[in-house]
Amino acid sequence: MTEPPAVTEPRRATAPPAAVALAPAAADQRREQMLRAALTVISERGYAETRIADVAERAGVSPALVIYYFKTKDQLLTDAVRYYDDSWYAVGQRRMAALPTAALRLEEIVAMSCLPDEDPEPRNSGQLWLDLWAQAARNTAVALVRRNSDERWRQIITSLVLAGQDEGEFRGVDPARFAVSLTALLDGLTIQIALGDPAVDPAGAFELSMQFVAGELGFAWTPGRGSADGTPAVPQKGR
């Protein structure tokens, strides 16, 4: 007598880690925790030497949870850079809103690009941008994040120049071309600082950049911020 065929149970989908079953607010907080950990680890070790397990250990979660949220290391990098950008601009917007002139607001943005804070996060943010640029040369997804970040960066500067021109503070330069020139200068200085070039320090980079800004836009600027005169430092974008 022929036995009936064995009944095979349908294969169940892999369940997400139990820690994912959180309220939306708690899940967002957990995701942010992992992004902050990723920023720190990538800045310390470099993207090539960073493992998902390293980020998980720093965040105090399992590697499976990091993979559940971000799928791949490239996705973790791009999401971490987006998070860093959003946080940096949020700080910048609050600081600029308290300043009365376009010249002071533009100085604030330049200072945030050059001068380190007492406790910046991540501490070696210049290394983060070096890794992003290197990956963007060969990875289309990372390249898109890089392009969007740079477009946002130039747009902020363009809008500040337009506002200063409307208020009569700045001379009539092309705002978009000026934004390209300034961001290229700041990015180049960021590379030199990140690589430890002894000829380029943060305070010197800030002063050089502001001399360029004041000369191009036609307003008086006095050096001193970020030097040893006791002037408070500001968060570093590390671009």
Residue frames as a rotation matrix with the C-alpha (Angstrom) as fourth column:
MET 1
0.584 0.812 0.000 0.00
0.812 -0.584 0.000 0.00
0.000 0.000 -1.000 0.00
THR 2
-0.220 -0.679 0.700 1.38
0.653 -0.636 -0.412 3.33
0.725 0.367 0.583 -1.04
GLU 3
-0.202 0.090 -0.975 1.85
0.891 -0.396 -0.221 5.80
-0.406 -0.914 0.000 1.80
PRO 4
0.817 0.516 0.259 0.38
0.575 -0.765 -0.291 9.29
0.048 0.386 -0.921 1.31
PRO 5
0.042 -0.840 0.541 2.89
0.528 -0.441 -0.726 11.99
0.848 0.316 0.425 0.48
ALA 6
-0.305 -0.241 -0.921 4.35
0.940 -0.233 -0.250 13.84
-0.154 -0.942 0.298 3.41
VAL 7
0.738 0.590 0.328 2.80
0.610 -0.791 0.049 17.20
0.288 0.164 -0.944 4.10
THR 8
-0.397 -0.918 0.003 5.37
0.873 -0.379 -0.307 19.99
0.283 -0.119 0.952 3.95
GLU 9
0.386 0.516 -0.765 4.63
0.740 -0.668 -0.077 23.09
-0.551 -0.537 -0.639 6.02
PRO 10
0.732 -0.117 0.672 4.94
0.444 -0.666 -0.599 26.37
0.518 0.736 -0.436 4.15
ARG 11
-0.276 -0.931 -0.237 8.18
0.894 -0.158 -0.420 28.16
0.353 -0.328 0.876 4.82
ARG 12
0.679 0.540 -0.498 7.69
0.709 -0.659 0.252 31.01
-0.192 -0.524 -0.830 7.22
ALA 13
0.529 -0.474 0.704 9.15
0.153 -0.762 -0.629 34.43
0.835 0.441 -0.331 6.57
THR 14
-0.370 -0.754 -0.543 12.04
0.771 0.076 -0.632 35.34
0.518 -0.652 0.553 8.80
ALA 15
0.699 0.667 -0.256 10.67
0.686 -0.525 0.504 37.34
0.202 -0.528 -0.825 11.66
PRO 16
0.288 -0.598 0.748 12.31
-0.132 -0.798 -0.588 40.67
0.949 0.071 -0.308 12.44
PRO 17
-0.714 -0.591 -0.375 14.32
0.324 0.195 -0.926 40.93
0.620 -0.783 0.052 15.65
ALA 18
0.028 0.806 -0.591 12.06
0.964 0.134 0.229 41.15
0.264 -0.576 -0.774 18.66
ALA 19
-0.411 -0.267 -0.872 13.44
0.649 -0.757 -0.075 44.58
-0.640 -0.596 0.484 19.55
VAL 20
-0.958 0.071 0.277 11.88
0.181 -0.600 0.780 46.01
0.221 0.797 0.562 16.39
ALA 21
-0.116 0.989 -0.095 8.40
0.721 0.150 0.676 45.56
0.683 0.010 -0.731 17.80
LEU 22
-0.677 -0.192 -0.710 8.38
0.647 -0.616 -0.450 49.04
-0.351 -0.764 0.541 19.30
ALA 23
0.519 0.788 -0.331 6.07
0.560 -0.606 -0.565 52.01
-0.646 0.108 -0.756 19.19
PRO 24
0.682 -0.235 0.692 6.89
0.621 -0.312 -0.719 54.35
0.385 0.921 -0.067 16.26
ALA 25
0.807 -0.386 0.448 8.54
-0.475 -0.874 0.103 56.95
0.351 -0.296 -0.888 18.51
ALA 26
0.561 -0.609 0.561 10.67
-0.377 0.415 0.828 54.31
-0.737 -0.676 0.003 20.22
ALA 27
0.565 -0.329 0.756 11.62
0.714 0.654 -0.249 52.78
-0.412 0.681 0.605 16.86
ASP 28
0.787 -0.272 0.554 12.71
0.199 -0.737 -0.646 56.20
0.584 0.618 -0.526 15.57
GLN 29
0.709 -0.531 0.464 14.79
-0.700 -0.450 0.555 56.68
-0.086 -0.718 -0.691 18.71
ARG 30
0.514 -0.514 0.687 16.42
0.121 0.836 0.535 53.28
-0.849 -0.192 0.492 18.25
ARG 31
0.662 -0.246 0.708 17.19
0.746 0.121 -0.655 54.07
0.076 0.962 0.264 14.59
GLU 32
0.797 -0.367 0.479 18.73
-0.275 -0.927 -0.253 57.42
0.537 0.070 -0.840 15.55
GLN 33
0.670 -0.551 0.498 20.83
-0.476 0.197 0.857 55.64
-0.570 -0.811 -0.130 18.17
MET 34
0.454 -0.488 0.745 22.28
0.614 0.778 0.136 53.39
-0.646 0.396 0.653 15.47
LEU 35
0.733 -0.176 0.657 22.90
0.505 -0.505 -0.700 56.28
0.455 0.845 -0.282 13.09
ARG 36
0.789 -0.458 0.408 24.82
-0.592 -0.744 0.310 58.18
0.162 -0.486 -0.859 15.76
ALA 37
0.511 -0.610 0.605 26.85
-0.121 0.646 0.754 55.08
-0.851 -0.459 0.256 16.49
ALA 38
0.586 -0.259 0.768 27.58
0.784 0.423 -0.455 54.63
-0.207 0.868 0.451 12.78
LEU 39
0.849 -0.264 0.458 28.80
-0.025 -0.885 -0.464 58.22
0.528 0.383 -0.758 12.48
THR 40
0.649 -0.615 0.449 31.18
-0.696 -0.241 0.677 57.76
-0.308 -0.751 -0.584 15.38
VAL 41
0.433 -0.484 0.760 32.56
0.187 0.873 0.450 54.41
-0.882 -0.053 0.469 14.23
ILE 42
0.684 -0.152 0.713 33.00
0.727 0.059 -0.684 55.46
0.062 0.987 0.151 10.58
SER 43
0.842 -0.369 0.393 34.72
-0.303 -0.927 -0.221 58.68
0.446 0.067 -0.893 11.65
GLU 44
0.535 -0.655 0.534 37.08
-0.646 0.090 0.758 56.81
-0.544 -0.751 -0.375 13.98
ARG 45
0.060 -0.497 0.866 37.91
0.088 0.867 0.491 53.77
-0.994 0.047 0.096 11.84
GLY 46
-0.691 -0.185 -0.698 37.06
-0.645 -0.276 0.712 54.79
-0.324 0.943 0.072 8.31
TYR 47
0.308 0.926 -0.218 34.32
-0.927 0.240 -0.288 53.31
-0.215 0.291 0.932 6.18
ALA 48
0.135 -0.305 -0.943 36.44
-0.621 0.715 -0.320 50.46
0.772 0.629 -0.093 4.81
GLU 49
-0.780 -0.546 -0.307 37.32
-0.088 0.581 -0.809 49.22
0.620 -0.604 -0.501 8.31
THR 50
-0.545 0.663 0.514 33.82
-0.804 -0.238 -0.545 49.60
-0.239 -0.710 0.663 9.75
ARG 51
-0.884 0.324 -0.337 31.71
0.175 0.898 0.404 46.47
0.433 0.298 -0.851 10.20
ILE 52
0.062 0.981 0.181 28.03
-0.232 -0.162 0.959 46.17
0.971 -0.101 0.217 10.98
ALA 53
0.378 0.036 -0.925 29.09
0.733 0.598 0.323 44.39
0.565 -0.800 0.200 14.17
ASP 54
-0.700 -0.693 -0.174 31.15
0.673 -0.559 -0.484 47.45
0.238 -0.456 0.858 15.20
VAL 55
-0.641 0.547 0.539 28.15
-0.357 -0.834 0.421 49.75
0.679 0.078 0.730 14.83
ALA 56
0.363 0.820 -0.444 25.92
0.033 0.465 0.885 47.31
0.931 -0.336 0.142 16.70
GLU 57
-0.020 -0.460 -0.888 28.39
0.923 0.333 -0.193 47.08
0.384 -0.823 0.418 19.58
ARG 58
-0.921 -0.359 0.150 28.68
0.296 -0.897 -0.329 50.88
0.253 -0.258 0.932 19.83
ALA 59
-0.421 0.847 0.326 24.89
-0.548 -0.524 0.653 51.27
0.723 0.096 0.684 19.75
GLY 60
-0.772 0.087 0.630 24.33
-0.550 0.407 -0.729 48.46
-0.320 -0.909 -0.267 22.24
VAL 61
0.418 0.908 -0.045 22.13
-0.779 0.332 -0.532 46.42
-0.468 0.257 0.846 19.89
SER 62
0.197 -0.301 0.933 22.45
0.239 0.938 0.252 43.21
-0.951 0.173 0.257 17.91
PRO 63
-0.813 -0.513 -0.275 23.97
-0.172 -0.240 0.955 43.12
-0.556 0.824 0.107 14.40
ALA 64
-0.617 0.654 0.438 20.69
0.786 0.529 0.320 41.57
-0.023 0.542 -0.840 13.21
LEU 65
0.332 0.769 -0.546 18.83
0.716 -0.582 -0.384 44.70
-0.614 -0.264 -0.744 14.30
VAL 66
-0.205 -0.488 -0.848 21.23
-0.253 -0.811 0.528 46.98
-0.946 0.323 0.043 12.41
ILE 67
-0.973 -0.155 0.170 20.78
0.100 0.380 0.920 44.85
-0.207 0.912 -0.354 9.28
TYR 68
-0.238 0.963 0.124 17.00
0.938 0.261 -0.227 44.89
-0.251 0.062 -0.966 9.71
TYR 69
0.428 0.405 -0.808 16.97
0.334 -0.901 -0.275 48.70
-0.839 -0.152 -0.522 9.73
PHE 70
0.266 -0.459 -0.848 19.61
-0.603 -0.765 0.225 49.42
-0.752 0.451 -0.480 7.08
LYS 71
0.967 0.242 0.079 20.08
-0.111 0.680 -0.725 46.22
-0.229 0.693 0.684 5.00
THR 72
0.548 -0.813 0.197 23.64
0.711 0.329 -0.621 47.05
0.440 0.481 0.759 3.85
LYS 73
-0.035 -0.672 -0.740 26.69
0.849 -0.410 0.332 48.96
-0.527 -0.617 0.585 5.03
ASP 74
-0.805 -0.215 0.553 26.35
0.528 -0.684 0.503 51.37
0.270 0.697 0.664 2.09
GLN 75
0.128 0.939 0.319 22.80
0.435 -0.342 0.833 52.17
0.891 0.032 -0.452 3.16
LEU 76
0.535 -0.014 -0.845 24.00
0.839 -0.108 0.533 52.74
-0.099 -0.994 -0.046 6.70
LEU 77
-0.556 -0.813 -0.172 26.62
0.757 -0.581 0.300 55.21
-0.344 0.037 0.938 5.42
THR 78
-0.679 0.309 0.666 24.19
0.353 -0.657 0.666 57.18
0.643 0.687 0.337 3.28
ASP 79
0.440 0.891 -0.112 21.51
0.514 -0.147 0.845 57.31
0.737 -0.429 -0.522 5.99
ALA 80
0.257 -0.432 -0.864 24.11
0.916 -0.177 0.361 58.38
-0.309 -0.884 0.350 8.57
VAL 81
-0.805 -0.569 0.168 25.30
0.590 -0.739 0.324 61.22
-0.060 0.360 0.931 6.32
ARG 82
-0.245 0.806 0.539 21.70
0.320 -0.458 0.830 62.37
0.915 0.375 -0.146 5.75
TYR 83
0.614 0.465 -0.637 21.11
0.718 0.004 0.696 62.33
0.327 -0.885 -0.331 9.49
TYR 84
-0.187 -0.788 -0.587 24.32
0.885 -0.394 0.246 64.28
-0.425 -0.473 0.771 10.13
ASP 85
-0.797 -0.079 0.599 23.43
0.456 -0.729 0.510 66.85
0.397 0.680 0.617 7.46
ASP 86
0.163 0.961 0.223 19.92
0.399 -0.271 0.876 67.36
0.903 -0.054 -0.427 8.84
SER 87
0.554 0.001 -0.833 21.23
0.832 -0.050 0.553 67.78
-0.042 -0.999 -0.029 12.38
TRP 88
-0.507 -0.842 -0.183 23.94
0.805 -0.539 0.247 70.20
-0.307 -0.022 0.952 11.28
TYR 89
-0.672 0.296 0.679 21.55
0.323 -0.708 0.628 72.39
0.667 0.641 0.380 9.32
ALA 90
0.451 0.857 -0.248 19.03
0.598 -0.085 0.797 72.41
0.662 -0.508 -0.551 12.18
VAL 91
0.193 -0.493 -0.848 21.71
0.875 -0.304 0.376 73.82
-0.443 -0.815 0.373 14.48
GLY 92
-0.781 -0.569 0.260 22.73
0.619 -0.648 0.444 76.31
-0.084 0.507 0.858 11.81
GLN 93
-0.215 0.791 0.573 19.19
0.458 -0.437 0.774 77.54
0.863 0.429 -0.268 11.25
ARG 94
0.656 0.455 -0.603 18.70
0.729 -0.175 0.662 78.15
0.195 -0.873 -0.446 14.99
ARG 95
-0.117 -0.794 -0.597 21.98
0.803 -0.429 0.414 80.02
-0.584 -0.431 0.688 15.26
MET 96
-0.815 -0.226 0.534 21.39
0.546 -0.610 0.575 82.14
0.196 0.760 0.620 12.16
ALA 97
0.141 0.963 0.229 17.86
0.690 -0.262 0.675 83.05
0.710 0.063 -0.701 13.25
ALA 98
0.607 0.061 -0.792 19.36
0.746 -0.385 0.543 84.87
-0.272 -0.921 -0.280 16.25
LEU 99
-0.454 -0.873 -0.179 21.74
0.698 -0.473 0.538 87.00
-0.554 0.119 0.824 14.13
PRO 100
0.231 0.686 -0.690 20.67
0.206 -0.728 -0.654 90.42
-0.951 0.009 -0.310 12.84
THR 101
0.239 -0.209 -0.948 22.58
-0.807 -0.585 -0.074 90.67
-0.539 0.783 -0.309 9.53
ALA 102
0.977 0.094 -0.191 23.27
-0.199 0.723 -0.662 88.50
0.076 0.685 0.725 6.50
ALA 103
0.207 -0.976 -0.063 27.02
-0.573 -0.069 -0.816 89.03
0.793 0.206 -0.574 6.98
LEU 104
-0.336 -0.289 0.896 26.87
-0.932 0.237 -0.273 87.58
-0.134 -0.927 -0.349 10.50
ARG 105
0.615 0.620 0.488 24.74
-0.519 0.784 -0.341 84.68
-0.593 -0.044 0.804 9.33
LEU 106
0.839 -0.379 -0.390 27.19
-0.224 0.413 -0.883 83.87
0.496 0.828 0.261 6.56
GLU 107
-0.170 -0.917 0.359 30.08
-0.800 -0.084 -0.595 84.13
0.576 -0.389 -0.719 9.02
GLU 108
0.077 0.282 0.956 28.26
-0.859 0.505 -0.080 81.64
-0.506 -0.816 0.281 11.26
ILE 109
0.953 0.302 0.026 27.95
-0.237 0.794 -0.559 79.11
-0.189 0.527 0.829 8.43
VAL 110
0.451 -0.863 -0.227 31.65
-0.335 0.072 -0.940 79.48
0.827 0.500 -0.257 7.56
ALA 111
-0.263 -0.533 0.804 32.61
-0.943 -0.034 -0.332 79.13
0.204 -0.845 -0.494 11.22
MET 112
0.440 0.521 0.731 30.49
-0.660 0.740 -0.130 75.99
-0.609 -0.425 0.670 11.55
SER 113
0.963 -0.104 -0.247 32.37
-0.141 0.586 -0.798 74.59
0.227 0.803 0.550 8.56
CYS 114
0.256 -0.967 0.002 35.84
-0.156 -0.044 -0.987 75.25
0.954 0.253 -0.162 9.95
LEU 115
-0.403 -0.489 0.773 35.96
-0.752 -0.305 -0.585 75.62
0.522 -0.817 -0.245 13.71
PRO 116
-0.475 0.189 -0.859 35.63
0.306 0.951 0.040 72.61
0.825 -0.244 -0.510 16.03
ASP 117
0.517 0.674 0.528 33.26
-0.441 -0.319 0.839 72.53
0.733 -0.667 0.132 18.95
GLU 118
-0.175 -0.552 0.815 34.33
-0.985 0.111 -0.136 71.47
-0.015 -0.826 -0.563 22.43
ASP 119
-0.511 0.069 0.857 32.54
-0.201 0.960 -0.197 68.15
-0.836 -0.272 -0.476 21.91
PRO 120
-0.275 0.417 -0.866 31.71
-0.957 -0.202 0.207 67.72
-0.088 0.886 0.455 18.21
GLU 121
-0.189 0.278 0.942 29.77
-0.128 0.944 -0.304 64.68
-0.974 -0.178 -0.143 17.08
PRO 122
0.829 -0.496 -0.259 31.31
0.552 0.801 0.233 62.84
0.092 -0.336 0.937 15.42
ARG 123
0.558 -0.655 -0.509 34.74
0.151 -0.523 0.839 63.96
-0.816 -0.545 -0.193 16.60
ASN 124
-0.598 -0.801 -0.021 36.51
0.056 -0.068 0.996 63.33
-0.799 0.595 0.086 13.26
SER 125
0.414 0.909 0.046 33.78
0.124 -0.006 -0.992 64.52
-0.902 0.416 -0.115 10.93
GLY 126
0.171 -0.432 -0.886 36.29
-0.892 -0.449 0.046 65.42
-0.418 0.782 -0.462 8.23
GLN 127
-0.841 -0.485 0.239 37.10
-0.379 0.844 0.378 61.73
-0.385 0.228 -0.894 7.91
LEU 128
-0.138 0.885 0.445 33.41
0.315 0.465 -0.827 61.01
-0.939 0.026 -0.343 7.40
TRP 129
0.662 0.419 -0.622 33.29
-0.363 -0.547 -0.754 63.31
-0.656 0.725 -0.210 4.38
LEU 130
-0.333 -0.832 -0.444 36.49
-0.896 0.131 0.425 61.87
-0.295 0.540 -0.788 2.94
ASP 131
-0.780 0.092 0.618 34.88
0.079 0.996 -0.048 58.42
-0.620 0.011 -0.784 3.07
LEU 132
0.290 0.957 0.010 31.67
0.220 -0.056 -0.974 59.70
-0.931 0.285 -0.227 1.51
TRP 133
0.428 -0.177 -0.886 33.51
-0.772 -0.581 -0.257 61.35
-0.469 0.794 -0.385 -1.38
ALA 134
-0.665 -0.746 -0.040 35.63
-0.675 0.578 0.458 58.25
-0.319 0.332 -0.888 -1.98
GLN 135
-0.559 0.531 0.637 32.58
0.346 0.847 -0.403 55.96
-0.754 -0.005 -0.657 -2.05
ALA 136
0.395 0.788 -0.472 30.65
-0.091 -0.478 -0.874 58.40
-0.914 0.388 -0.117 -4.26
ALA 137
-0.244 -0.588 -0.771 33.23
-0.851 -0.251 0.461 57.98
-0.465 0.769 -0.439 -7.03
ARG 138
-0.898 -0.202 -0.392 32.13
-0.375 0.816 0.439 54.35
0.231 0.541 -0.809 -7.57
ASN 139
-0.712 0.688 -0.142 28.73
0.668 0.600 -0.440 53.94
-0.218 -0.409 -0.886 -5.93
THR 140
-0.606 0.482 0.632 25.72
0.315 -0.584 0.748 55.54
0.730 0.653 0.202 -7.60
ALA 141
0.455 0.815 -0.360 23.57
0.667 -0.044 0.744 55.54
0.591 -0.578 -0.563 -4.44
VAL 142
0.157 -0.499 -0.852 26.29
0.848 -0.374 0.376 57.25
-0.506 -0.782 0.364 -2.41
ALA 143
-0.801 -0.459 0.384 26.95
0.598 -0.639 0.484 59.63
0.023 0.617 0.786 -5.32
LEU 144
-0.062 0.872 0.486 23.31
0.495 -0.397 0.773 60.75
0.867 0.288 -0.407 -5.20
VAL 145
0.659 0.247 -0.710 23.56
0.752 -0.208 0.626 61.50
0.007 -0.946 -0.323 -1.49
ARG 146
-0.326 -0.869 -0.372 26.77
0.781 -0.469 0.413 63.45
-0.534 -0.156 0.831 -2.10
ARG 147
-0.716 0.070 0.695 25.17
0.532 -0.590 0.607 65.45
0.453 0.804 0.385 -4.92
ASN 148
0.349 0.931 0.110 22.05
0.549 -0.298 0.781 66.27
0.759 -0.212 -0.615 -2.90
SER 149
0.457 -0.261 -0.851 24.16
0.829 -0.223 0.513 67.30
-0.324 -0.939 0.114 0.08
ASP 150
-0.635 -0.771 -0.046 26.31
0.682 -0.588 0.436 69.62
-0.363 0.245 0.899 -2.04
GLU 151
-0.436 0.560 0.704 23.28
0.505 -0.496 0.707 71.15
0.745 0.664 -0.066 -3.74
ARG 152
0.636 0.672 -0.381 21.73
0.663 -0.222 0.715 71.87
0.396 -0.707 -0.586 -0.36
TRP 153
0.077 -0.751 -0.656 25.02
0.847 -0.297 0.440 73.35
-0.525 -0.589 0.614 0.86
ARG 154
-0.830 -0.412 0.376 25.28
0.556 -0.655 0.512 75.70
0.035 0.634 0.772 -2.13
GLN 155
-0.053 0.902 0.428 21.60
0.575 -0.323 0.752 76.65
0.817 0.286 -0.501 -1.90
ILE 156
0.554 0.205 -0.807 21.98
0.824 -0.268 0.498 77.80
-0.114 -0.941 -0.317 1.71
ILE 157
-0.384 -0.794 -0.471 24.91
0.639 -0.597 0.485 80.04
-0.666 -0.115 0.737 0.79
THR 158
-0.723 0.183 0.666 23.12
0.555 -0.421 0.718 81.37
0.412 0.888 0.203 -2.30
SER 159
0.337 0.941 0.019 20.08
0.698 -0.264 0.665 82.34
0.631 -0.211 -0.746 -0.22
LEU 160
0.360 -0.283 -0.889 22.27
0.782 -0.428 0.453 84.11
-0.509 -0.858 0.067 2.34
VAL 161
-0.747 -0.664 0.032 23.99
0.551 -0.592 0.588 86.13
-0.371 0.457 0.809 -0.40
LEU 162
-0.404 0.687 0.604 20.65
0.583 -0.315 0.749 87.07
0.704 0.655 -0.273 -1.97
ALA 163
0.580 0.634 -0.511 19.35
0.790 -0.284 0.544 88.23
0.199 -0.719 -0.666 1.41
GLY 164
-0.024 -0.688 -0.725 22.46
0.688 -0.538 0.487 90.34
-0.725 -0.487 0.487 1.95
GLN 165
-0.853 -0.240 0.464 22.13
0.519 -0.497 0.696 91.89
0.064 0.834 0.548 -1.47
ASP 166
0.051 0.957 0.286 18.47
0.694 -0.239 0.679 92.72
0.718 0.164 -0.676 -0.82
GLU 167
0.712 0.193 -0.675 19.49
0.682 -0.415 0.602 94.45
-0.164 -0.889 -0.427 2.42
GLY 168
0.868 -0.401 0.293 22.31
-0.174 -0.798 -0.577 96.34
0.465 0.450 -0.763 0.72
GLU 169
0.719 -0.621 0.312 25.04
-0.312 0.113 0.943 94.56
-0.621 -0.775 -0.113 2.70
PHE 170
-0.039 -0.721 0.692 26.71
0.425 0.615 0.665 92.78
-0.904 0.319 0.283 -0.23
ARG 171
-0.432 -0.175 -0.885 27.81
-0.660 -0.607 0.443 93.90
-0.614 0.775 0.147 -3.65
GLY 172
0.504 0.833 -0.231 26.14
-0.722 0.259 -0.641 92.52
-0.474 0.489 0.732 -6.76
VAL 173
-0.711 -0.698 -0.090 28.00
-0.656 0.612 0.441 89.28
-0.253 0.372 -0.893 -7.40
ASP 174
-0.031 0.646 -0.763 26.37
-0.619 0.587 0.522 86.22
0.785 0.488 0.382 -8.97
PRO 175
0.210 0.132 0.969 25.13
-0.965 0.184 0.185 84.36
-0.154 -0.974 0.166 -5.85
ALA 176
0.968 0.203 0.148 25.21
-0.181 0.972 -0.149 80.90
-0.174 0.118 0.978 -7.43
ARG 177
0.543 -0.835 -0.082 28.76
0.136 0.185 -0.973 81.29
0.828 0.518 0.214 -8.77
PHE 178
-0.083 -0.540 0.838 29.89
-0.808 -0.455 -0.373 82.70
0.583 -0.708 -0.398 -5.43
ALA 179
0.588 0.381 0.713 28.36
-0.753 0.580 0.311 79.67
-0.295 -0.720 0.628 -3.66
VAL 180
0.943 -0.296 -0.153 30.30
0.173 0.828 -0.534 77.30
0.285 0.476 0.832 -5.92
SER 181
0.157 -0.947 0.281 33.55
-0.136 -0.303 -0.943 79.15
0.978 0.110 -0.176 -5.23
LEU 182
-0.021 -0.150 0.989 33.05
-0.954 -0.293 -0.065 79.29
0.299 -0.944 -0.137 -1.47
THR 183
0.800 0.366 0.476 32.00
-0.515 0.825 0.231 75.65
-0.308 -0.430 0.849 -1.09
ALA 184
0.772 -0.598 -0.212 34.95
0.220 0.566 -0.794 74.54
0.596 0.567 0.569 -3.21
LEU 185
-0.084 -0.810 0.581 37.28
-0.479 -0.478 -0.736 76.55
0.874 -0.339 -0.348 -0.96
LEU 186
0.174 0.226 0.958 35.73
-0.983 0.089 0.158 75.14
-0.050 -0.970 0.238 2.22
ASP 187
0.978 0.202 0.054 35.80
-0.196 0.976 -0.095 71.57
-0.071 0.082 0.994 0.91
GLY 188
0.474 -0.872 -0.119 39.44
0.104 0.190 -0.976 71.89
0.874 0.450 0.181 -0.10
LEU 189
-0.227 -0.539 0.811 40.37
-0.752 -0.432 -0.498 73.23
0.619 -0.723 -0.308 3.33
THR 190
0.586 0.527 0.615 38.39
-0.793 0.529 0.302 70.44
-0.167 -0.665 0.728 4.98
ILE 191
0.897 -0.303 -0.321 40.47
0.113 0.861 -0.495 67.86
0.426 0.408 0.807 3.12
GLN 192
-0.004 -0.975 0.224 43.72
-0.113 -0.222 -0.968 69.48
0.994 -0.030 -0.109 4.25
ILE 193
-0.090 0.040 0.995 42.54
-0.967 -0.243 -0.078 69.64
0.238 -0.969 0.061 7.87
ALA 194
0.833 0.495 0.246 41.33
-0.539 0.828 0.157 66.02
-0.126 -0.263 0.956 7.79
LEU 195
0.752 -0.608 -0.256 44.67
0.300 0.661 -0.688 64.88
0.588 0.440 0.679 6.39
GLY 196
0.727 -0.431 -0.535 46.56
0.560 -0.080 0.825 66.77
-0.398 -0.899 0.183 9.09
ASP 197
0.276 -0.631 0.725 48.36
0.698 -0.387 -0.602 69.23
0.660 0.673 0.334 6.83
PRO 198
-0.115 -0.376 -0.919 50.50
0.953 -0.303 0.005 71.35
-0.281 -0.876 0.393 9.17
ALA 199
-0.942 -0.275 0.195 49.98
0.328 -0.882 0.340 74.42
0.079 0.384 0.920 6.98
VAL 200
-0.386 0.889 0.248 46.18
-0.293 -0.373 0.881 74.39
0.875 0.268 0.404 7.48
ASP 201
-0.919 0.182 -0.351 44.58
0.394 0.346 -0.852 74.61
-0.034 -0.921 -0.389 10.92
PRO 202
-0.089 0.993 0.080 40.86
0.994 0.084 0.064 75.27
0.057 0.085 -0.995 11.66
ALA 203
0.348 0.213 -0.913 41.32
0.460 -0.887 -0.032 78.86
-0.817 -0.409 -0.406 12.82
GLY 204
-0.607 -0.644 -0.466 43.51
-0.134 -0.495 0.859 79.66
-0.783 0.584 0.214 9.80
ALA 205
-0.790 0.392 0.472 41.02
0.610 0.426 0.668 78.01
0.061 0.816 -0.576 7.45
PHE 206
0.242 0.916 -0.320 38.20
0.930 -0.313 -0.194 80.08
-0.278 -0.251 -0.927 8.95
GLU 207
0.126 -0.252 -0.959 40.15
0.101 -0.959 0.265 83.33
-0.987 -0.130 -0.096 8.61
LEU 208
-0.874 -0.485 0.011 41.19
0.027 -0.026 0.999 82.56
-0.485 0.874 0.036 5.03
SER 209
-0.493 0.769 0.407 37.61
0.863 0.373 0.339 81.73
0.109 0.519 -0.848 4.09
MET 210
0.428 0.700 -0.571 36.19
0.765 -0.617 -0.184 84.87
-0.481 -0.358 -0.800 5.67
GLN 211
-0.323 -0.584 -0.745 38.79
-0.058 -0.773 0.631 87.05
-0.945 0.247 0.216 3.95
PHE 212
-0.943 0.046 0.330 37.60
0.330 0.261 0.907 85.56
-0.044 0.964 -0.262 0.67
VAL 213
-0.085 0.996 -0.003 33.94
0.996 0.085 0.023 86.10
0.023 -0.001 -1.000 1.59
ALA 214
0.335 0.207 -0.919 34.42
0.468 -0.883 -0.028 89.70
-0.818 -0.421 -0.392 2.70
GLY 215
-0.619 -0.653 -0.435 36.54
-0.078 -0.500 0.862 90.54
-0.781 0.568 0.259 -0.33
GLU 216
-0.855 0.325 0.405 34.08
0.508 0.360 0.783 89.05
0.109 0.875 -0.472 -2.82
LEU 217
0.065 0.997 -0.048 30.96
0.965 -0.050 0.259 90.49
0.255 -0.063 -0.965 -1.19
GLY 218
-0.300 -0.293 0.908 32.47
0.339 -0.922 -0.185 93.86
0.892 0.252 0.376 -0.31
PHE 219
0.803 0.494 0.334 32.05
-0.114 -0.422 0.899 94.21
0.585 -0.760 -0.283 3.45
ALA 220
-0.102 -0.865 0.491 34.48
-0.773 -0.242 -0.586 94.79
0.626 -0.439 -0.644 6.32
TRP 221
0.836 0.293 -0.463 35.43
0.031 0.819 0.573 91.81
0.547 -0.493 0.676 8.46
THR 222
0.222 -0.745 0.628 37.69
-0.924 -0.367 -0.108 91.72
0.311 -0.557 -0.770 11.54
PRO 223
-0.034 -0.296 -0.955 39.64
-0.074 0.953 -0.293 88.50
0.997 0.061 -0.054 12.27
GLY 224
-0.536 -0.293 0.792 39.65
-0.781 -0.182 -0.597 86.93
0.319 -0.939 -0.131 15.70
ARG 225
0.461 0.797 0.389 36.86
-0.881 0.465 0.091 84.39
-0.108 -0.385 0.917 16.03
GLY 226
0.975 -0.024 -0.221 38.09
-0.009 0.989 -0.149 80.90
0.222 0.147 0.964 16.86
SER 227
0.088 -0.995 0.044 41.57
-0.068 -0.050 -0.996 82.10
0.994 0.085 -0.072 17.83
ALA 228
-0.315 -0.312 -0.896 43.13
0.787 0.442 -0.430 82.13
0.531 -0.841 0.107 21.28
ASP 229
-0.774 0.041 0.632 41.18
-0.208 -0.959 -0.193 85.25
0.598 -0.281 0.751 22.30
GLY 230
-0.888 0.439 0.139 38.55
-0.015 0.274 -0.962 83.27
-0.460 -0.856 -0.237 24.20
THR 231
-0.331 0.802 -0.498 35.91
-0.943 -0.307 0.132 83.50
-0.047 0.513 0.857 21.48
PRO 232
0.041 0.386 0.922 33.64
-0.399 0.852 -0.339 80.44
-0.916 -0.354 0.188 21.76
ALA 233
-0.933 -0.316 -0.169 33.99
-0.300 0.429 0.852 77.83
-0.197 0.846 -0.495 19.03
VAL 234
0.080 0.985 -0.154 31.06
-0.916 0.012 -0.401 76.43
-0.393 0.173 0.903 17.12
PRO 235
0.412 0.116 0.904 30.14
-0.022 0.993 -0.117 72.97
-0.911 0.029 0.412 15.79
GLN 236
-0.515 -0.706 -0.486 32.21
-0.598 -0.110 0.794 71.73
-0.614 0.700 -0.366 12.86
LYS 237
0.645 0.714 -0.273 30.52
-0.681 0.376 -0.628 70.44
-0.345 0.591 0.729 9.75
GLY 238
-0.064 -0.765 0.641 33.71
-0.206 0.639 0.741 68.82
-0.976 -0.085 -0.198 8.72
ARG 239
0.893 0.377 0.247 33.13
0.172 0.221 -0.960 69.22
-0.417 0.900 0.132 5.00
